[in-house]
Structures are given as structure tokens and as C-alpha cells.
Amino acid sequence: MEFVRGEPASDAVPTHYRVGGAKNHLLPLAYASLLSIGSTRVSNTPTAIRDWPPTAQCLRSIGASVTVAGDAISIKRLAGSLNFAALDAASAAETRYSLLMLGVAAAEGAELTLPMPGGCGLSRQHDIHIEGLRLMGHTVHEGPSGFTFRAGRPRACAVKLRVPSVGATLNLLLAATGSVEPVHLYNIAREPEVTAVTDYLVSRGVADVGDIGERAIMVRKAPVRPPVTETNIALLPDRIITVTAIVAAQLLQRALILEKTNPFLITKELSVLRDINLNVQIIDDTTILVRPRSFFELRSTTLETAPYPGFSTDSQPIVSALLARISGISEVKEFVFTSRFQYVTSINRIRNCIEIDGDRLIILGDPSLPSLPQMVHLKATDIRGGMAACLFALSLGHHVELANIHEIERGYGSVDEFLSVLGVECCENSARIFDPYTV
């Protein structure tokens, strides 16, 4: 795909952009719905993301009905047991959220063969999931090609996560809904999407959940299930796309109004962006206005990622790309997921300005524009890093040719649609073969 930035239009009437539902709410909710007999209707769904079709196919293959109508989907577990032996392995291998099938199988008391989850090229550890499931009494073996799982007899136990992993929290939450005895989970993730999935399981009578600490919950199978009904769920707006759009408006010098979002889900990120003097205004509970400033008016800063409600690791590459355009030295400490630094190579090939020092980045920002060349060839390494490198190159006025764009589309859906709102012209070019890091 090729992208060409339009002329800056900072004084123009703001463009409107509607933020869609969160991928990180939709996908775990889809797996959680397998534990509830009846229909779950989900609105505001980002069905354009590449991770959705394989997820839907995973659900269908083991016995669920999945229908799509516009931006609404309906998931219905049919009567009877789920057929885990019929799992579509090819689809499961395409996304990392398929790992939640382990938690579903545990809750159902089933056996499962699961291929190694796919997704982005970032290195992710599965041991936190496996350790927790084993403590709960289940048998899990991990091999080069995937996992073999056999549910054990549920038992009361306490599991403390080594780090507050979102995926592990969700997996163990799902697994614990099959236990009559209480399962205590400590050091869990508290992201809004995790809370929303937890609330769903409680509302459907699947789980009994109680808070027992700041990052601790008790989970067990609900003693009584309500009658089968249809549940309507509106997805949370995507926090990371909101942050990306705010930063992109500054990088591409476009006034932008974000609608159908929730600024109160990104309190820490907004605080950091205001610290660097970004012109961001909260209009109301669902609307944000961004008016770009000159890069020379912005300030360098120091930030560190942390589990929610801290600064999100997913937002780190996007904001780091912005800091590379701000005069002075900025420092970014990545305390959640240092594998996210892969995108730095792409940015440094455009302008050598970021040094990796263990778990931190030292960014020597420069607000000035570069000399030629104007054509930049990039390859997306992952969802957020790919978008960060692309936005950085476009902010410098480069014509960008981006390979591996499907990585970005796993989380942003149609990249050309997203960028066109910001004045970027897009065209597909699948024929050219090039060195993805040539600048």
C-alpha cells in the first residue's frame, strides 16, 4: 500500500472521525459468549479488523452461530456441548486471542488441541496462562506447534500472576467459571475491557465474581443461571485508536474531532499529551477536539508505561513517534512489554533519533523537516509499531510505501480509511517488490 500525505490544513474546519468499538473488548467477549447459553448481540463492532474473521470461524467451528449485520454481530451458543475436536486450527493459528479457547475448554471440562496462536510478530510468553491453569487442576502441555489441554477436576485455589497480563487474566477468569469452589486471582489486569468481560459473565449468570483487593478477585461458577435471553452489549470505544487519532492529527497537522469515544478511559495518556503541550480539548463525555500546534511549540517529556490505569504499552510506539518530532531529549520507560521496541529500527532508518537502552528509549527529537529522499519503504512489524513508523514518515512529508500492512489492519481495520480522514491519499501496490527498509 502506498500513502501520500496531503497539504497541512491546521486552520481548516476540523474533520470528524467516529471511533469504533475496541478490538480488545470484542475478541475476548466473543470467547466469553461461548459459556453462555443463548444469544449475545454486540453493537459498535469493528468487524473490519483482520482478527475478526478467524475469530468468528473459530466460534462457528466448535458449534456457535455467528451472524453479522452492519456493525452488529450476534453470537449464539447452540444447545449441547461445544465440539472442541472440530476447532478450525488454521483460523485459531491466525490470532493470539485464540489462546482463550483454553479457558473456555477448562470451564467446559473438555479436552482441546490448540495450535500456537498467531497474531503479530512480537514475542509473547504463554507461561503465565499455563502456570495458572495448572494450579487450577488442569493439564496443559506446550510444544513447538501448540498446546494439548485436558480439564481436571476444578478445585479451590489461589493464583498470583507474575505480571498483570490482560490475556492471562481473561483466560483464568474464563477457566474459573467452571469451578464450584472459589478461585482467587491476584495481581490481575484491570483494563476496562477486562472489567467489561467480567461484568458480562456475571450478568449472564455464568460467574460469581467478587473483588477481594485492588488487583484481586474471587471467581466461581454462578450457583443459579437466569433464563436464556438475548443480551445486548455495546462495545467500549477503542482507547488505543483514540490515542492514535489524537497523535496522528498533530503529526499530520490536521484539526480533528473524535466522536463516540470516551476520554475518561485514557486519562493518563491525555495527561502526558497535555504535558507536551498538545492542543487537546474534551468537548463532552464522548467527544475530543484536536487542533495541531507547530512542532516547535511542543515540549519533550519523560513517560513510563504501566498496567491500567497507567500509560498503556499499546500507546507507547504512537506517542514515541510524536516525541521524535519534538525538540529536546525525551525518555520512554517500557515496564510492560519491551518487545514493542521492534518498530524503532524503522524510525531510525528514516531519521536516526532513538536509542534503546534496556527497557527504555532515549529520543533525541527534531521538529525540522528532512531533505530528500521523499520515498520511504517500510515494513510493519506489528499493529502499533507499524502505525507509529508510518505516521512518523508521513509527518516528515514522505511518500510511504508500506509492506506487511495486514499487521496494522489486525487492530485498525482499513488503514486507508483511517488515514484518509487525515488528508492522506492511499493506493494499493501489490506488484512491487522492494527492500522494506530502504529510505
C-alpha positions in Angstrom: 0.0 0.0 0.0 1.2 3.5 -0.8 0.4 6.6 1.2 0.9 10.2 0.2 0.3 13.0 2.7 -1.8 15.9 1.7 -1.0 19.5 2.4 -1.3 20.5 6.1 -4.6 22.2 7.0 -4.3 23.2 10.6 -6.6 26.2 10.2 -9.3 24.3 8.4 -12.7 23.2 9.8 -12.0 20.0 11.8 -12.6 16.7 10.2 -14.9 14.3 12.1 -13.8 10.8 12.9 -16.0 8.2 14.7 -14.1 5.9 16.9 -15.3 2.3 16.7 -15.6 -0.4 19.3 -12.5 -1.8 20.9 -10.9 -4.9 19.4 -9.7 -5.9 22.8 -13.3 -5.9 24.1 -14.8 -7.7 21.1 -12.5 -10.7 20.8 -12.5 -11.8 24.5 -16.2 -11.1 24.7 -16.7 -13.5 21.7 -14.9 -16.3 23.5 -16.7 -15.5 26.8 -20.1 -15.8 25.0 -19.4 -19.5 24.4 -20.0 -20.0 28.1 -23.5 -18.6 28.0 -26.5 -20.4 26.5 -28.5 -18.1 24.3 -27.7 -15.0 22.2 -25.3 -12.2 22.7 -25.9 -9.2 20.4 -22.9 -6.9 20.2 -23.1 -3.4 18.6 -20.4 -0.9 17.5 -18.2 -3.8 16.4 -15.0 -3.3 14.4 -15.7 -6.2 12.0 -13.2 -4.7 9.5 -10.2 -5.7 11.7 -8.4 -8.7 10.3 -8.5 -10.6 13.6 -12.3 -10.8 13.5 -13.0 -13.3 10.6 -10.7 -16.0 12.0 -12.2 -15.5 15.5 -15.7 -15.9 14.1 -14.6 -19.0 12.3 -13.2 -20.5 15.5 -16.5 -20.0 17.2 -18.5 -21.4 14.3 -16.3 -24.5 14.0 -17.0 -25.7 17.6 -20.7 -25.2 17.4 -21.7 -21.5 17.8 -23.8 -19.4 15.5 -22.2 -16.1 14.4 -24.1 -13.6 12.2 -23.0 -10.1 11.1 -25.4 -7.3 10.1 -23.6 -4.0 9.6 -21.7 -3.1 12.7 -23.7 -5.5 14.8 -23.0 -9.2 15.4 -24.9 -11.9 17.1 -23.3 -14.9 18.8 -25.4 -17.8 19.9 -24.3 -20.9 21.6 -26.5 -23.7 20.4 -27.8 -26.3 22.9 -25.5 -29.1 23.8 -21.7 -29.4 24.3 -19.2 -27.5 22.3 -17.2 -29.7 19.9 -13.6 -28.7 20.6 -12.3 -31.5 18.4 -13.8 -29.7 15.4 -11.8 -26.4 16.1 -10.6 -24.8 12.9 -6.9 -25.0 13.5 -6.0 -22.7 10.7 -8.2 -19.9 12.0 -7.0 -20.4 15.6 -3.4 -20.0 14.4 -4.1 -16.6 13.0 -4.8 -14.6 16.2 -3.4 -14.5 19.7 -6.8 -14.3 21.3 -7.5 -17.9 20.3 -5.4 -18.8 23.4 -8.6 -18.0 25.3 -10.0 -21.3 24.0 -8.0 -22.9 26.8 -10.1 -21.1 29.4 -13.3 -22.0 27.6 -12.3 -25.7 27.5 -11.4 -25.6 31.2 -14.8 -24.2 32.1 -16.5 -26.8 30.0 -14.4 -29.7 31.4 -13.2 -30.6 27.9 -10.1 -31.6 26.1 -8.5 -29.4 23.4 -5.7 -29.4 20.9 -4.8 -25.8 20.1 -2.3 -24.6 17.6 0.2 -22.0 18.6 -1.7 -18.7 18.5 -0.7 -16.3 15.7 -1.0 -12.5 15.5 1.8 -10.0 15.4 5.5 -10.8 15.4 6.0 -9.6 18.9 7.3 -12.2 21.3 4.7 -13.1 23.9 5.0 -15.6 26.7 2.3 -18.1 27.4 3.8 -19.4 30.7 1.6 -17.2 32.8 -1.5 -18.7 31.3 -0.2 -22.3 31.7 1.0 -21.9 35.3 -2.4 -20.6 36.3 -4.3 -23.3 34.6 -2.2 -26.0 36.2 -2.7 -24.5 39.6 -6.4 -24.8 39.0 -6.0 -28.5 38.4 -5.8 -28.7 34.6 -3.2 -30.4 32.5 -1.5 -28.3 29.8 1.4 -29.3 27.6 3.1 -26.8 25.3 5.0 -28.0 22.3 6.6 -26.3 19.2 3.3 -26.5 17.3 0.8 -25.6 20.1 -0.9 -26.9 23.2 -2.7 -30.1 24.4 -5.1 -29.5 27.2 -7.2 -31.7 29.4 -9.5 -30.2 32.0 -9.1 -31.5 35.5 -11.4 -31.5 38.5 -11.9 -27.9 39.5 -10.7 -27.0 42.9 -10.3 -24.1 45.2 -7.0 -22.3 44.7 -5.2 -19.0 44.7 -3.3 -17.9 41.6 -1.0 -14.9 41.6 0.0 -13.6 38.2 3.7 -12.8 37.8 2.7 -9.7 35.9 -0.9 -8.3 35.4 -1.3 -9.8 32.0 -4.5 -9.0 30.2 -4.6 -12.3 28.3 -3.8 -14.4 31.3 -6.3 -12.6 33.5 -9.0 -13.3 30.9 -8.0 -16.9 30.4 -8.0 -17.7 34.1 -11.3 -15.8 34.6 -13.0 -17.9 31.9 -11.5 -21.1 33.4 -12.6 -20.3 36.9 -16.3 -20.0 35.8 -16.3 -23.8 35.7 -15.3 -24.2 39.3 -17.9 -24.5 42.1 -15.1 -23.9 44.6 -13.8 -20.3 44.8 -10.7 -19.4 42.7 -8.8 -16.4 44.0 -6.8 -14.4 41.3 -4.2 -11.9 42.4 -2.2 -9.3 40.5 -4.8 -9.3 37.7 -5.1 -6.8 34.9 -7.8 -4.1 35.5 -8.1 -2.8 31.9 -11.7 -1.5 31.1 -12.1 -4.3 28.6 -11.3 -7.0 31.2 -13.8 -5.4 33.6 -16.4 -5.3 30.8 -16.0 -9.0 30.1 -16.2 -9.8 33.8 -19.4 -7.9 34.1 -20.8 -9.7 31.1 -20.1 -13.1 32.7 -21.8 -12.0 35.9 -24.8 -10.6 34.1 -25.3 -13.8 32.1 -25.3 -15.9 35.2 -22.1 -17.6 34.2 -19.9 -16.5 37.0 -20.0 -15.2 40.6 -17.2 -12.6 40.9 -16.2 -10.5 43.9 -13.5 -8.0 44.5 -11.0 -9.0 47.2 -8.4 -6.4 46.7 -7.1 -3.7 44.4 -5.9 -6.2 41.8 -7.6 -9.3 43.2 -10.9 -11.1 42.6 -12.7 -14.3 43.7 -14.3 -16.2 40.8 -16.5 -19.3 40.8 -19.4 -20.8 38.9 -22.6 -18.9 39.5 -25.0 -21.1 41.6 -28.1 -20.2 39.6 -28.3 -19.3 35.9 -31.1 -16.9 34.8 -33.5 -17.9 32.0 -32.0 -17.8 28.5 -32.4 -14.4 27.0 -30.7 -12.2 24.5 -28.1 -9.8 25.9 -27.3 -6.6 24.1 -23.7 -5.3 24.5 -22.3 -2.0 23.2 -18.5 -2.3 22.9 -16.3 0.2 24.7 -14.7 2.7 22.3 -11.2 1.8 21.3 -8.8 3.5 23.6 -5.7 2.9 21.5 -7.3 4.1 18.3 -8.4 7.3 20.2 -4.8 8.0 21.2 -3.6 7.1 17.7 -6.0 9.6 16.1 -5.1 12.4 18.5 -1.4 11.9 17.8 -1.9 11.5 14.1 -3.8 14.8 14.0 -0.8 16.5 15.4 1.8 14.7 13.3 -0.2 15.3 10.0 -1.3 18.8 11.1 -5.0 18.2 10.7 -7.7 19.5 13.0 -9.8 16.6 14.1 -13.0 15.9 16.1 -13.2 12.4 17.6 -16.7 11.2 18.2 -18.2 8.2 20.0 -15.1 7.9 22.2 -14.5 8.1 25.9 -11.8 10.4 27.1 -12.1 9.1 30.7 -10.6 5.8 29.6 -7.4 7.5 28.5 -6.8 9.8 31.5 -3.1 9.0 31.8 -2.5 9.3 28.1 -4.2 12.7 27.9 -2.2 13.9 30.8 1.1 13.0 29.0 -0.1 14.6 25.8 -1.1 17.8 27.6 2.3 17.8 29.3 4.0 18.1 25.9 1.6 21.0 25.1 -0.6 19.2 22.6 -3.9 21.1 22.0 -6.5 18.5 23.1 -9.9 19.6 24.3 -12.6 17.4 25.9 -15.9 18.7 24.4 -18.1 16.2 26.3 -18.2 12.6 27.6 -17.9 11.2 24.0 -16.1 13.9 22.0 -12.5 15.2 21.8 -11.2 18.1 19.7 -7.6 18.2 18.5 -6.0 21.3 16.9 -2.4 20.9 15.9 0.3 23.2 17.0 3.7 23.9 15.4 6.1 21.2 16.5 8.4 23.9 17.8 5.7 24.7 20.4 5.7 21.2 21.9 7.9 20.0 24.8 9.9 16.9 25.3 9.0 14.7 28.3 9.6 11.6 30.3 6.9 8.8 30.5 6.7 5.3 31.6 4.2 2.5 30.7 2.3 0.7 33.4 -0.8 -1.6 33.7 -4.1 0.3 33.6 -4.8 2.9 34.7 -1.2 3.8 33.9 0.1 4.8 30.5 -0.7 1.9 28.1 2.0 -0.1 26.4 -0.1 -0.1 23.2 0.1 3.7 23.1 3.8 3.8 23.6 5.0 3.4 20.0 2.5 6.0 18.8 3.5 8.6 21.3 7.2 7.8 20.9 6.9 8.6 17.2 5.5 12.0 18.1 8.3 12.7 20.6 10.8 12.1 17.8 9.3 15.3 16.2 9.7 17.4 19.4 12.8 19.3 20.1 14.8 18.0 23.1 15.5 14.7 24.7 12.6 12.5 25.8 12.8 9.3 27.8 10.3 6.5 27.5 10.4 3.7 30.0 8.7 0.5 28.9 7.9 -1.5 32.0 5.2 -3.7 30.5 6.4 -5.1 27.1 9.9 -4.3 25.8 9.3 -6.4 22.7 7.4 -3.3 21.4 10.7 -1.7 20.6 10.9 -3.5 17.2 9.5 -0.5 15.4 12.5 1.7 16.4 14.6 0.2 13.6 12.1 1.6 11.1 12.0 5.0 12.6 15.8 5.1 12.9 16.2 4.3 9.2 14.2 7.4 8.4 15.9 9.6 11.0 18.4 8.2 13.5 16.9 9.6 16.6 16.1 6.8 19.1 18.5 4.9 21.3 17.4 1.7 23.0 18.9 1.3 26.5 17.5 -1.9 28.1 13.8 -1.2 28.9 13.9 2.5 27.9 14.1 4.7 24.9 16.2 7.8 24.7 14.6 10.0 22.0 16.5 13.0 20.5 13.6 14.8 18.9 13.9 17.2 16.0 10.9 19.3 14.7 12.6 20.3 11.5 11.8 18.7 8.1 14.3 16.5 6.4 15.9 16.8 3.0 15.2 14.3 0.2 14.6 11.4 -0.4 10.8 11.7 -0.3 10.1 8.0 -0.9 10.3 5.8 2.2 9.8 2.0 2.1 8.6 0.5 5.4 7.5 -2.9 6.7 5.1 -3.1 9.6 6.5 -5.2 12.4 3.3 -5.2 14.5 0.0 -3.4 14.9 1.1 -0.3 16.9 4.7 -0.2 15.8 3.7 -0.3 12.1 1.3 2.5 12.5 3.8 4.6 14.5 6.5 4.3 11.8 4.0 5.1 9.0 2.7 8.2 10.8 6.3 9.4 11.6 7.3 9.1 7.9 4.2 10.8 6.7 4.7 13.7 9.2 8.0 14.4 7.5 6.3 14.7 4.2 7.5 11.4 2.8 5.7 9.3 0.3 5.4 6.0 2.1 5.3 2.5 0.6 4.2 0.1 3.4 4.6 -3.7 3.3 3.0 -6.2 5.6 0.1 -3.8 6.1 -2.1 -6.7 7.2 -0.3 -6.4 10.6 -1.7 -2.9 11.1 -5.1 -3.9 9.9 -5.3 -6.6 12.6 -6.1 -3.7 15.0 -7.0 -0.7 12.9 -9.2 -2.3 10.2 -9.0 -0.3 7.0 -5.8 1.7 7.3 -6.5 3.7 4.1 -9.9 4.7 5.5 -8.4 5.8 8.8 -5.6 7.8 7.2 -7.8 9.4 4.5 -9.7 11.3 7.3 -6.3 13.0 8.0 -5.8 14.0 4.4 -3.6 11.0 3.3 -4.1 9.6 -0.2 -3.9 5.8 -0.4 -3.5 3.4 -3.3 -2.7 -0.3 -3.4 0.5 -1.5 -5.0 0.9 -5.3 -4.6 3.2 -5.8 -7.6 6.3 -4.0 -6.4 9.0 -5.9 -4.6 11.4 -3.9 -2.5 13.7 -3.8 0.4 11.3 -2.8 3.2 13.8 -0.7 5.0 15.2 1.3 2.1 14.9 5.1 2.7 
